[in-house]
Amino acid sequence: MGDFDNKEREEVFSKKVRAGKRTYFFDVKATRSNDYYVTVTESKKRLEDGVFIKHKIFLYKEDFEKFAEGLKETIDYIKANQEVVEKRYEYSENPTEPAKADDDFSFEI
């Protein structure tokens, strides 16, 4: 089979989501046989030395429905049992409320 060369882990689509101290990468990649799959990577800077630590999971298309169901059920459980205030991290010209000291982000570089 000659199309081994560049097909393995070829990136097809990528979405970067910044969320406080973490960044999530949702990437669609292609196998050698051009089957798509998803990698979800969490990247977080370690405070001690500034090294970025990454955790990655692979999600194959035959598992999409079960994965999405499980994730939704888990999130719904938390929302039903505790108040969830989702933060928006986009920078705003006119913030509606000042940042609180206990927010899960930092201005340190």
C-alpha angles and dihedrals in degrees: 000000000000101000093074093099109082103003098082110099093346107170113237103170135001133194121187118201120189113203115172111290092353134070121202123203120200108192131180111209134179128229123220089271090051095253111151124229135167130240118197113198127187114201122190130170113238108230097216097061108001092246115149112237116204131198119189136191127188119220119194122204094243087063099046096101096046092044093049091046092050093046093048092047091050094048091045089053092055093045090050093050104036137025110261118199109187115212124223111214100190113118112251130204091215111026111206093216133016119256114262123228092240095054113127097250139075136210093214117118 
